[in-house]
Amino acid sequence: MRIALIAGARPNFMKVAPVHEALRRRAGLTPEIVHTGQHYDEALSGSFFEQLGMPPPVVNFGVGSGSQARQVADVMVAFEAWAERERPGLVVVVGDVNSTLACGLVAAKSRIPLAHVEAGLRSFDRAMPEEINRVVVDSISDFLFVSEPSGVTNLEREGVAASRIHLVGNVMIDSLMRHRAAAEDSDILARLKLASGQAIVVTLHRPSNVDDPRHLEAILRRLGDLAKEAPVVLPLHPRTRARAHAAGIESLLGAEGLVLTEPLGYLDFLHLMAHARAVLTDSGGIQEETTVLGVSCLTLRDNTERPITLEQGTNRLIGSDPEAILPAWRELVASPPSRRNAPDLWDGGAAERIADVVETWARSAPGSG
């Protein structure tokens, strides 16, 4: 059985890699990576294939950037043509990006079985484009692979049949555990002239934080204040750089103590994060990774779809007001969170559990022999 694994944006690659590896080892299953090209920058895309040990994609649609509607439409048109020609036996989508929604819709309309990895996560904030993507894809998926117990609760509340829900753990953590040793060989700290445990690492990309010029300006000003208390490393997402340029506030990126980098490869960023004094982010995946790494995380959002990182990890939700950044940092210094064990099933084996379910189903699927 040919299985199409959809990857389009940076967070997808770390989730697809272990699933591809687990499925590849199962007799009768042929996983193939389909790259939508949603992230087209080499640092956000191409290097990940090499660093994560993935084979080249069988196709890259190269859709690039665009509005939400245009990007979803372009991926749908390209994937529909490919799926009609190749007819995979299963489509696997991961996470909550536009490629996830687009390819999920095509699979469902084409009557191709659909699996969603990282199903059931909910922020309950419909202003987030990712929340719409999650809800829609879950509603049309045949297999819902869930990373934490809240996902099971959410899906059951939405009326999803228990037979479709599989609590398997977190594939993002599979990648982290597999590559942690290799990441330790990175020289990123030396290149940035920083010591382990010295810097605050910041990532920003959510529309709620970077699309409004006034809000972005306030965040950058507060990061300048934060950099007076500890070095701040900001790997600058292309979206954030473009918004700062359009708003005429690029000069704020030159604040003393603010260390800018281009988007980093997976191993460099994992090393940087593991050796950070703290992380300030609006990313969902980084909330999970810092939980396992035991690194303090301040999340610049009003909500999180990953509540287990608050309950069992080192994550603190500080809200979306930029004025909260400095007080939250000072509170963290005064009262750092205690490190706890990783959540159940965040053990490096999530992809194998997914492969178990897929293999069992494939044996009894029509045409399986």
C-alpha positions as CSV (number, residue, x, y, z in Angstrom):
1,M,0.0,0.0,0.0
2,R,1.3,3.4,-1.0
3,I,0.9,6.0,1.8
4,A,1.2,9.7,1.1
5,L,2.7,11.7,4.0
6,I,2.0,15.4,3.6
7,A,4.7,17.9,4.6
8,G,4.5,21.6,3.8
9,A,5.7,23.8,6.6
10,R,8.6,23.6,9.0
11,P,6.7,22.0,11.9
12,N,5.5,19.2,9.6
13,F,9.0,17.8,8.9
14,M,9.8,16.9,12.4
15,K,6.4,15.1,12.6
16,V,6.6,13.3,9.3
17,A,10.2,12.0,9.7
18,P,9.6,9.4,12.4
19,V,6.3,8.3,10.9
20,H,7.9,7.7,7.5
21,E,10.7,5.7,9.2
22,A,8.3,3.6,11.2
23,L,6.0,2.9,8.2
24,R,9.0,2.1,5.9
25,R,10.0,-0.8,8.1
26,R,6.6,-2.5,7.8
27,A,6.1,-5.1,5.2
28,G,3.6,-4.1,2.5
29,L,3.7,-0.4,3.3
30,T,5.4,2.2,1.0
31,P,5.4,5.6,2.6
32,E,6.0,8.5,0.2
33,I,6.6,12.2,1.2
34,V,4.6,14.7,-0.6
35,H,6.0,18.3,-0.2
36,T,3.5,21.0,-0.9
37,G,6.2,23.7,-0.8
38,Q,4.2,25.9,1.7
39,H,7.6,26.8,3.2
40,Y,9.9,27.3,0.3
41,D,13.0,28.8,2.0
42,E,15.9,26.3,2.1
43,A,16.5,27.0,5.8
44,L,12.8,26.3,6.5
45,S,12.5,23.3,4.3
46,G,15.3,21.6,2.3
47,S,17.9,21.3,5.1
48,F,15.3,19.5,7.3
49,F,15.2,16.5,4.9
50,E,18.9,16.0,5.2
51,Q,19.1,16.6,9.0
52,L,16.1,14.4,9.8
53,G,17.3,11.6,7.6
54,M,14.3,11.7,5.2
55,P,14.4,10.7,1.6
56,P,13.6,13.4,-1.0
57,P,9.9,14.0,-1.5
58,V,8.3,12.2,-4.5
59,V,6.9,15.5,-5.6
60,N,7.2,19.2,-4.5
61,F,4.3,21.4,-5.6
62,G,6.2,24.6,-4.7
63,V,3.1,26.6,-3.9
64,G,5.0,29.2,-1.9
65,S,3.4,32.0,0.1
66,G,0.0,33.7,-0.4
67,S,-3.2,34.5,1.4
68,Q,-4.9,31.8,3.4
69,A,-7.5,31.1,0.6
70,R,-4.9,31.2,-2.2
71,Q,-2.5,28.9,-0.5
72,V,-5.2,26.4,0.4
73,A,-6.6,26.5,-3.1
74,D,-3.2,26.1,-4.8
75,V,-2.3,23.1,-2.6
76,M,-5.8,21.5,-3.3
77,V,-5.5,21.9,-7.0
78,A,-1.9,20.4,-7.1
79,F,-2.6,17.6,-4.7
80,E,-5.9,16.6,-6.4
81,A,-4.1,16.1,-9.7
82,W,-1.4,14.1,-8.0
83,A,-3.8,12.0,-6.0
84,E,-6.0,11.2,-9.1
85,R,-2.9,10.1,-11.0
86,E,-1.2,8.1,-8.2
87,R,-4.1,6.9,-6.1
88,P,-2.4,6.4,-2.7
89,G,-4.2,3.9,-0.3
90,L,-3.9,6.3,2.6
91,V,-3.2,10.0,3.1
92,V,-1.5,11.1,6.3
93,V,-1.6,14.8,7.3
94,V,0.1,16.2,10.4
95,G,-0.4,19.3,12.5
96,D,-2.6,22.3,11.6
97,V,-1.1,24.2,8.7
98,N,-2.8,25.1,5.5
99,S,-1.3,22.1,3.7
100,T,-2.9,19.9,6.3
101,L,-6.4,21.3,5.6
102,A,-6.0,21.4,1.8
103,C,-4.7,17.8,1.4
104,G,-7.2,16.5,4.0
105,L,-10.1,18.0,2.0
106,V,-8.9,16.5,-1.2
107,A,-8.5,13.0,0.4
108,A,-11.9,13.1,1.9
109,K,-13.6,14.3,-1.4
110,S,-11.6,11.7,-3.3
111,R,-12.7,8.9,-1.0
112,I,-9.1,8.2,0.0
113,P,-8.8,7.1,3.7
114,L,-7.3,10.0,5.8
115,A,-5.3,10.0,9.0
116,H,-4.5,13.0,11.1
117,V,-1.5,13.0,13.3
118,E,-1.8,15.4,16.3
119,A,-5.5,15.2,16.2
120,G,-7.9,16.6,18.9
121,L,-5.8,19.7,20.0
122,R,-8.0,22.7,20.7
123,S,-7.3,26.3,21.7
124,F,-11.1,27.1,21.5
125,D,-10.1,30.3,19.7
126,R,-11.7,30.4,16.3
127,A,-9.7,33.6,15.5
128,M,-6.7,31.3,15.0
129,P,-6.5,30.0,11.5
130,E,-4.9,26.8,12.8
131,E,-7.9,26.1,15.0
132,I,-10.2,26.1,12.0
133,N,-7.8,23.7,10.2
134,R,-7.7,21.3,13.2
135,V,-11.5,21.2,13.6
136,V,-12.2,20.6,9.9
137,V,-9.5,18.0,9.4
138,D,-10.5,16.1,12.5
139,S,-14.2,16.0,11.3
140,I,-13.3,14.3,8.1
141,S,-10.5,12.0,9.2
142,D,-10.8,8.2,9.5
143,F,-7.9,7.8,11.9
144,L,-7.2,10.4,14.6
145,F,-3.8,10.0,16.2
146,V,-3.7,12.0,19.4
147,S,-0.7,13.3,21.3
148,E,-2.1,14.0,24.8
149,P,-5.2,13.1,26.8
150,S,-7.0,16.5,26.2
151,G,-7.2,15.6,22.6
152,V,-9.2,12.4,23.3
153,T,-11.5,14.4,25.6
154,N,-12.1,17.0,22.9
155,L,-12.8,14.5,20.2
156,E,-15.2,12.6,22.3
157,R,-17.0,15.8,23.2
158,E,-17.4,16.5,19.5
159,G,-19.0,13.1,18.9
160,V,-16.1,11.3,17.2
161,A,-16.4,7.5,17.5
162,A,-14.0,5.9,19.9
163,S,-12.9,3.4,17.3
164,R,-11.3,6.3,15.2
165,I,-9.4,7.8,18.2
166,H,-5.9,6.5,19.0
167,L,-3.8,8.0,21.8
168,V,-0.3,7.3,20.5
169,G,1.9,10.1,22.0
170,N,3.9,12.9,20.4
171,V,5.8,12.3,17.2
172,M,7.5,15.7,17.6
173,I,9.2,14.2,20.6
174,D,10.2,11.1,18.7
175,S,12.3,13.4,16.5
176,L,13.7,15.3,19.4
177,M,14.9,12.1,21.2
178,R,16.3,10.6,18.0
179,H,18.4,13.7,17.2
180,R,19.3,15.1,20.6
181,A,22.8,13.6,20.6
182,A,23.5,14.8,17.1
183,A,22.3,18.3,18.0
184,E,24.8,18.4,20.8
185,D,27.6,18.6,18.2
186,S,26.2,21.9,16.9
187,D,28.5,24.9,17.2
188,I,25.6,27.5,17.1
189,L,26.4,28.9,20.6
190,A,30.1,29.4,19.6
191,R,29.0,31.1,16.4
192,L,26.8,33.5,18.3
193,K,29.4,34.0,21.0
194,L,27.1,32.8,23.7
195,A,27.5,30.4,26.7
196,S,25.2,27.6,27.6
197,G,22.3,28.8,29.9
198,Q,23.0,32.4,29.0
199,A,20.4,33.5,26.4
200,I,16.7,33.8,26.1
201,V,15.5,32.3,22.7
202,V,12.6,33.9,21.1
203,T,10.4,32.8,18.2
204,L,7.5,34.8,16.7
205,H,5.3,34.0,13.7
206,R,1.6,33.8,14.7
207,P,-0.5,36.3,12.8
208,S,-1.9,37.6,16.1
209,N,1.6,38.7,17.1
210,V,3.2,39.8,13.9
211,D,0.5,41.0,11.5
212,D,-0.6,44.1,13.4
213,P,2.2,46.7,13.1
214,R,1.4,48.3,16.4
215,H,1.4,45.0,18.2
216,L,4.6,43.9,16.6
217,E,6.3,47.2,17.4
218,A,5.3,46.8,21.0
219,I,6.7,43.3,21.1
220,L,10.0,44.4,19.6
221,R,10.3,47.3,22.0
222,R,9.8,44.9,25.0
223,L,12.3,42.5,23.5
224,G,14.8,45.4,23.5
225,D,14.0,45.9,27.2
226,L,14.4,42.2,27.8
227,A,17.8,42.2,26.1
228,K,19.1,44.6,28.7
229,E,18.7,41.8,31.3
230,A,19.9,38.8,29.3
231,P,21.0,38.2,25.7
232,V,18.0,37.6,23.4
233,V,18.4,35.3,20.4
234,L,15.7,35.8,17.7
235,P,15.9,33.5,14.7
236,L,13.8,35.8,12.4
237,H,11.0,34.1,10.7
238,P,10.5,35.4,7.1
239,R,7.0,36.5,8.0
240,T,8.2,38.5,11.0
241,R,11.0,40.2,9.0
242,A,8.6,41.1,6.2
243,R,6.0,42.6,8.6
244,A,8.7,44.6,10.4
245,H,10.0,46.0,7.1
246,A,6.5,46.9,5.9
247,A,5.8,48.7,9.2
248,G,9.0,50.7,9.0
249,I,10.2,49.4,12.4
250,E,13.2,47.3,11.3
251,S,15.5,49.6,13.4
252,L,14.0,48.0,16.5
253,L,15.7,44.7,15.5
254,G,19.0,46.4,16.1
255,A,18.6,46.8,19.8
256,E,21.7,46.2,21.9
257,G,21.7,42.6,23.3
258,L,19.3,41.4,20.6
259,V,21.0,38.7,18.5
260,L,19.3,38.1,15.2
261,T,19.9,35.0,13.1
262,E,18.5,33.7,9.9
263,P,16.0,30.8,10.2
264,L,18.0,27.9,11.7
265,G,18.2,24.2,10.7
266,Y,16.7,21.7,13.1
267,L,19.9,20.5,14.8
268,D,21.1,24.1,15.4
269,F,17.8,25.2,16.8
270,L,17.4,22.1,19.0
271,H,20.9,22.8,20.5
272,L,20.1,26.5,21.0
273,M,16.8,25.6,22.7
274,A,18.3,22.9,24.9
275,H,20.9,25.3,26.2
276,A,18.7,28.3,26.6
277,R,18.1,30.1,29.9
278,A,14.5,30.3,28.8
279,V,12.4,30.4,25.7
280,L,9.7,33.0,24.7
281,T,7.5,31.8,21.9
282,D,4.1,31.7,20.3
283,S,4.8,28.2,18.8
284,G,2.8,25.2,19.8
285,G,5.6,22.7,19.1
286,I,8.2,24.6,21.1
287,Q,5.9,24.4,24.1
288,E,6.1,20.7,23.8
289,E,9.8,20.5,23.1
290,T,10.8,22.7,26.1
291,T,8.5,20.5,28.3
292,V,10.7,17.5,27.5
293,L,13.9,19.4,27.6
294,G,13.1,20.9,31.0
295,V,13.7,24.4,29.7
296,S,11.5,27.2,31.0
297,C,9.0,28.5,28.4
298,L,7.0,31.7,28.3
299,T,4.1,31.5,25.8
300,L,3.1,34.8,24.3
301,R,-0.5,33.8,23.7
302,D,-3.9,34.0,25.5
303,N,-4.5,30.3,25.1
304,T,-2.8,27.0,24.2
305,E,-4.0,23.9,22.5
306,R,-1.4,21.9,24.4
307,P,-2.6,22.2,28.0
308,I,-0.5,19.3,29.2
309,T,2.5,21.6,28.8
310,L,1.0,23.8,31.5
311,E,-0.1,21.0,33.7
312,Q,3.0,18.8,33.6
313,G,5.7,20.9,32.0
314,T,7.7,24.0,32.3
315,N,5.4,26.2,30.2
316,R,3.7,29.4,31.4
317,L,1.0,31.2,29.5
318,I,1.6,34.9,29.8
319,G,-1.1,36.3,27.5
320,S,-0.7,38.3,24.3
321,D,0.0,41.7,25.9
322,P,3.6,42.7,25.1
323,E,3.7,44.5,28.5
324,A,3.6,41.1,30.2
325,I,6.9,40.0,28.8
326,L,9.3,41.7,31.2
327,P,7.2,41.0,34.4
328,A,6.9,37.4,33.4
329,W,10.6,37.1,32.8
330,R,11.4,38.6,36.2
331,E,8.9,36.3,37.9
332,L,10.5,33.3,36.1
333,V,13.9,34.3,37.4
334,A,12.6,34.7,40.9
335,S,10.6,31.5,40.8
336,P,11.6,29.0,38.1
337,P,9.3,26.1,37.6
338,S,10.4,22.7,38.9
339,R,11.2,20.1,36.2
340,R,8.8,17.2,36.0
341,N,8.8,13.9,34.1
342,A,7.8,14.0,30.4
343,P,4.1,13.3,29.8
344,D,2.9,9.7,29.3
345,L,3.7,8.3,25.8
346,W,6.1,11.2,25.0
347,D,8.7,8.5,25.0
348,G,10.0,8.3,21.4
349,G,7.6,5.5,20.4
350,A,4.6,7.5,19.0
351,A,5.4,6.8,15.4
352,E,5.7,3.0,16.0
353,R,2.3,3.1,17.7
354,I,0.9,4.8,14.6
355,A,2.5,2.2,12.3
356,D,0.9,-0.5,14.4
357,V,-2.5,0.9,13.8
358,V,-1.9,1.5,10.1
359,E,-0.4,-1.9,9.5
360,T,-3.3,-3.7,11.2
361,W,-5.8,-1.8,9.1
362,A,-3.9,-2.2,5.8
363,R,-3.9,-6.0,6.2
364,S,-7.7,-6.0,6.1
365,A,-8.2,-3.1,3.6
366,P,-9.8,-3.9,0.3
367,G,-7.2,-5.0,-2.3
368,S,-4.7,-5.9,0.4
369,G,-4.3,-9.4,-1.0
